[in-house]
Amino acid sequence: MLKRFHHPYLLLTLTSLFWSINMVLGRAIRDEVPPLSLAFWRWTIALTLTLPLALPHLRGQWPLLRRGWPAIVILGLLGVGGYNTLAYVALQYTAATNAVLLNSFIPIATITLSWIFLKKQLRGIEWLGVLTSLLGVMIIVARGTVSTFAGLAPNIGDLWMLCAVFVWALYTIGLQWRPAGVDPMLLLAALIGIGLVALAPAYAWEIAQGRLIHVTPKSLAVIAYTGVFPGFLGYIFYNRAVGEVGASKASLFIHLMPVFGTLLSAAFLDEVPQIYHFIGIALIFVGIYLTTAIRFR
């Protein structure tokens, strides 16, 4: 599959699309599927899809996995056990608008942490691209008026989402230390395995609290989607792209999520895009162009 979709920017664009739908569904299904249940079964499905592709490489590459276990454990806890779980918890308490706004700070968090831990530097035009793209996001979220931000009252869900943002930023720059030479499918299986081990006790606690999945065709379809697309394919695409273009450039594509949110709303919810949508989308693409036009690692 990666041979067909080999361009890193295409992989990042598809990943943002998968995750945009995931964010909308996570909010829509909150009354039927508790957050820890959604996270646990999402990754169980992803692991089921990954294992047939990973196991043939296990015997030959086990020494590489064993030597790289500290990085694998940390990445599994952050990227699988952490980010999505925290995001699903956040969506129980905060509006999707708040979640998208906070999620859009991932590139800034990633660039800041890359500067702290990796000593990465951005040129002036690249900073301009990041800020231009962020401005486009804020215009879409604010619906073209500053007064909209006054109505975004902070709540506990926003704090959960802010934690998720920094967890994902750490995961993104942490991919720098993933063990070299390990097949991508085997690495993903290892990360998912670590994440599921961490999620299992939390999932059991949620069940003990009486929070169970309401099994319906809708809830099962959403769980299946989260496992196949944002879970399985999304992480394969994202990990591959980060390895090619670096953490800072890859994280910038998170800004496409409000763009896809706008287009999906127009296509499926009959919400007519307004002029501020087009202005915001244009700024996002200008910002991505400014940042990706220059080679940066």
C-alpha positions as CSV (number, residue, x, y, z in Angstrom):
1,M,0.0,0.0,0.0
2,L,2.8,2.4,0.8
3,K,4.3,1.8,-2.6
4,R,1.0,3.2,-4.2
5,F,0.7,6.1,-1.7
6,H,4.4,6.9,-1.4
7,H,4.5,10.7,-1.3
8,P,4.8,11.8,2.3
9,Y,2.5,14.9,1.8
10,L,-0.2,12.6,0.3
11,L,0.1,10.3,3.3
12,L,-0.2,13.2,5.7
13,T,-3.2,14.6,3.9
14,L,-5.0,11.3,4.1
15,T,-4.1,10.9,7.7
16,S,-5.6,14.3,8.5
17,L,-8.8,13.3,6.7
18,F,-9.0,10.0,8.6
19,W,-8.5,11.9,11.9
20,S,-10.9,14.6,11.1
21,I,-13.7,12.1,10.6
22,N,-12.5,10.4,13.8
23,M,-12.9,13.6,15.8
24,V,-16.4,14.2,14.5
25,L,-17.5,10.6,15.2
26,G,-15.9,10.5,18.6
27,R,-18.1,13.5,19.6
28,A,-21.2,12.1,17.9
29,I,-20.9,8.6,19.6
30,R,-20.1,9.8,23.1
31,D,-23.4,8.7,24.6
32,E,-23.2,5.2,23.1
33,V,-19.5,4.3,23.4
34,P,-17.5,5.4,26.5
35,P,-14.1,6.9,25.7
36,L,-11.9,4.2,27.1
37,S,-14.0,1.5,25.4
38,L,-13.7,3.3,22.1
39,A,-9.9,3.6,22.5
40,F,-9.5,0.0,23.6
41,W,-11.5,-1.6,20.8
42,R,-10.1,0.8,18.2
43,W,-6.6,-0.5,18.9
44,T,-7.7,-4.1,19.2
45,I,-9.1,-3.9,15.6
46,A,-5.9,-2.1,14.5
47,L,-3.7,-4.8,16.1
48,T,-5.8,-7.6,14.4
49,L,-5.2,-6.0,11.0
50,T,-1.5,-5.4,11.7
51,L,-0.5,-8.8,13.1
52,P,-0.7,-10.8,9.8
53,L,1.7,-8.3,8.2
54,A,4.0,-8.1,11.3
55,L,4.5,-11.6,12.4
56,P,6.5,-12.8,9.4
57,H,9.2,-10.2,10.4
58,L,9.2,-11.0,14.2
59,R,11.7,-13.8,14.2
60,G,14.3,-12.1,12.1
61,Q,14.0,-8.6,13.7
62,W,13.4,-9.6,17.3
63,P,17.0,-8.5,18.3
64,L,16.3,-5.0,16.9
65,L,13.0,-4.8,18.8
66,R,14.7,-5.9,22.0
67,R,17.5,-3.4,21.7
68,G,15.0,-0.6,21.0
69,W,12.5,-1.5,23.7
70,P,12.8,1.8,25.7
71,A,11.8,3.9,22.7
72,I,9.0,1.4,21.7
73,V,7.5,1.5,25.2
74,I,7.5,5.3,25.4
75,L,6.1,5.7,21.9
76,G,3.4,3.0,22.5
77,L,2.3,4.8,25.7
78,L,2.3,8.2,24.1
79,G,0.9,7.5,20.6
80,V,-1.4,4.6,21.2
81,G,-2.2,4.6,24.9
82,G,-2.2,8.4,25.3
83,Y,-3.2,10.8,22.6
84,N,-6.4,9.3,21.3
85,T,-7.6,8.2,24.7
86,L,-7.2,11.7,26.1
87,A,-8.9,13.1,23.0
88,Y,-11.9,10.8,23.4
89,V,-12.1,11.8,27.1
90,A,-12.0,15.4,26.1
91,L,-14.8,15.0,23.6
92,Q,-17.0,13.8,26.4
93,Y,-16.9,17.3,28.0
94,T,-16.0,19.9,25.4
95,A,-17.5,20.9,22.0
96,A,-15.8,19.7,18.8
97,T,-15.1,23.4,18.1
98,N,-12.9,23.7,21.2
99,A,-11.2,20.4,20.5
100,V,-10.4,21.3,16.9
101,L,-9.0,24.7,18.1
102,L,-6.7,23.1,20.7
103,N,-5.7,20.3,18.4
104,S,-4.5,22.9,15.9
105,F,-1.8,23.9,18.3
106,I,0.0,20.6,17.8
107,P,2.3,22.0,15.1
108,I,3.4,24.8,17.5
109,A,3.9,22.4,20.3
110,T,5.8,20.0,18.1
111,I,8.1,22.8,16.7
112,T,8.7,24.0,20.3
113,L,9.6,20.6,21.6
114,S,11.7,19.9,18.5
115,W,13.7,23.1,19.3
116,I,14.1,22.0,23.0
117,F,15.0,18.4,22.5
118,L,16.3,18.1,18.9
119,K,17.8,21.6,18.5
120,K,15.8,22.0,15.2
121,Q,15.5,25.5,13.8
122,L,12.9,27.0,11.5
123,R,13.8,29.8,9.0
124,G,11.8,33.0,9.0
125,I,9.7,32.0,6.0
126,E,8.9,28.7,7.6
127,W,7.7,30.4,10.8
128,L,5.6,32.7,8.6
129,G,4.1,29.6,7.0
130,V,3.2,28.0,10.4
131,L,1.6,31.2,11.7
132,T,-0.3,31.8,8.5
133,S,-1.7,28.3,8.6
134,L,-2.6,28.7,12.3
135,L,-4.4,32.0,11.4
136,G,-6.4,30.2,8.8
137,V,-7.5,27.6,11.4
138,M,-8.5,30.3,13.9
139,I,-10.6,32.1,11.3
140,I,-12.5,29.0,10.5
141,V,-13.0,28.1,14.2
142,A,-14.0,31.7,15.0
143,R,-16.4,31.8,12.1
144,G,-14.8,35.0,10.9
145,T,-15.6,37.0,14.1
146,V,-13.4,37.6,17.2
147,S,-16.5,37.5,19.4
148,T,-16.8,33.7,18.8
149,F,-13.7,33.1,21.0
150,A,-15.4,34.8,23.9
151,G,-18.1,32.1,23.8
152,L,-15.5,29.3,24.0
153,A,-15.6,28.9,27.8
154,P,-12.8,26.7,29.0
155,N,-13.8,23.5,30.8
156,I,-12.3,20.2,32.0
157,G,-12.5,18.8,28.4
158,D,-10.3,21.6,27.1
159,L,-7.6,20.6,29.7
160,W,-7.8,17.0,28.6
161,M,-7.4,18.1,25.0
162,L,-4.5,20.3,25.8
163,C,-2.8,17.3,27.5
164,A,-3.5,15.2,24.3
165,V,-1.9,17.9,22.2
166,F,1.4,17.8,24.1
167,V,1.3,14.0,24.2
168,W,1.0,13.8,20.4
169,A,3.8,16.4,20.0
170,L,6.1,14.2,22.2
171,Y,5.1,11.2,20.1
172,T,5.9,12.9,16.9
173,I,9.4,14.0,17.9
174,G,9.9,10.7,19.7
175,L,9.7,8.9,16.3
176,Q,13.2,10.2,15.8
177,W,14.4,7.5,18.1
178,R,12.4,4.5,16.8
179,P,14.6,1.5,16.2
180,A,16.1,1.6,12.8
181,G,15.6,-1.4,10.5
182,V,12.4,-2.6,12.0
183,D,9.6,-3.3,9.5
184,P,6.9,-0.6,9.8
185,M,4.2,-3.3,10.4
186,L,6.2,-4.9,13.2
187,L,6.9,-1.6,14.8
188,L,3.2,-0.6,14.7
189,A,2.2,-4.0,16.2
190,A,4.7,-3.5,19.0
191,L,3.4,0.1,19.7
192,I,-0.2,-1.1,19.7
193,G,0.6,-4.0,22.0
194,I,2.2,-1.6,24.5
195,G,-0.7,0.8,24.2
196,L,-3.3,-2.0,24.8
197,V,-1.5,-3.2,27.9
198,A,-1.7,0.3,29.3
199,L,-5.3,0.7,28.2
200,A,-6.6,-2.6,29.6
201,P,-6.7,-1.7,33.3
202,A,-8.4,1.7,32.5
203,Y,-10.9,-0.1,30.3
204,A,-11.6,-2.6,33.1
205,W,-12.1,0.3,35.5
206,E,-14.6,2.0,33.1
207,I,-16.6,-1.3,32.9
208,A,-16.6,-1.5,36.7
209,Q,-18.1,2.0,36.8
210,G,-21.1,0.7,34.8
211,R,-20.1,2.5,31.6
212,L,-20.8,0.0,28.8
213,I,-21.0,0.1,25.0
214,H,-24.6,0.4,23.7
215,V,-24.3,-2.2,20.9
216,T,-26.0,-0.8,17.8
217,P,-25.2,-0.9,14.1
218,K,-24.1,2.7,14.5
219,S,-21.8,2.2,17.4
220,L,-20.2,-0.9,15.8
221,A,-19.7,0.9,12.5
222,V,-18.0,3.8,14.3
223,I,-15.7,1.5,16.3
224,A,-14.8,-0.4,13.1
225,Y,-14.0,2.9,11.3
226,T,-11.7,4.1,14.1
227,G,-9.8,0.9,14.1
228,V,-9.3,0.6,10.3
229,F,-8.7,4.2,9.2
230,P,-7.4,6.5,11.9
231,G,-6.0,3.6,13.8
232,F,-4.4,1.2,11.3
233,L,-3.9,3.2,8.2
234,G,-3.5,6.6,9.8
235,Y,-0.6,5.5,12.0
236,I,1.2,3.7,9.1
237,F,0.9,6.8,6.9
238,Y,1.9,9.2,9.7
239,N,4.9,7.2,10.9
240,R,6.2,6.8,7.4
241,A,5.8,10.5,6.5
242,V,7.5,11.7,9.7
243,G,10.4,9.6,8.9
244,E,10.7,11.3,5.5
245,V,9.9,15.0,6.1
246,G,10.6,15.4,9.8
247,A,8.4,16.1,12.8
248,S,7.8,19.8,12.3
249,K,6.6,19.6,8.7
250,A,4.5,16.6,9.4
251,S,2.7,18.1,12.3
252,L,1.7,21.1,10.2
253,F,-0.7,19.0,8.3
254,I,-2.9,18.8,11.4
255,H,-4.1,22.2,10.2
256,L,-5.9,20.4,7.4
257,M,-8.4,19.0,9.9
258,P,-10.6,22.1,10.1
259,V,-10.5,22.2,6.3
260,F,-11.8,18.7,6.1
261,G,-14.3,19.4,8.9
262,T,-15.8,22.2,6.8
263,L,-15.9,20.1,3.6
264,L,-17.4,17.1,5.4
265,S,-20.1,19.3,7.0
266,A,-21.0,20.7,3.6
267,A,-21.2,17.3,2.0
268,F,-23.0,15.3,4.7
269,L,-24.7,17.9,6.9
270,D,-25.9,20.3,4.2
271,E,-24.0,23.2,5.9
272,V,-23.2,25.8,3.3
273,P,-19.6,27.1,3.5
274,Q,-19.3,30.8,4.2
275,I,-16.7,33.3,3.0
276,Y,-14.6,32.9,6.1
277,H,-14.3,29.2,5.4
278,F,-12.7,29.9,2.0
279,I,-10.4,32.6,3.5
280,G,-9.3,30.2,6.3
281,I,-8.7,27.3,3.9
282,A,-6.7,29.6,1.6
283,L,-4.5,30.7,4.5
284,I,-4.0,27.1,5.6
285,F,-2.8,26.1,2.2
286,V,-0.6,29.1,1.8
287,G,1.0,28.4,5.2
288,I,1.6,24.7,4.3
289,Y,3.2,25.7,1.0
290,L,5.5,28.3,2.7
291,T,6.7,25.7,5.2
292,T,7.0,22.7,2.9
293,A,8.5,24.4,-0.1
294,I,11.8,24.6,1.8
295,R,13.7,21.5,2.7
296,F,13.7,21.2,6.5
297,R,14.4,18.3,8.8
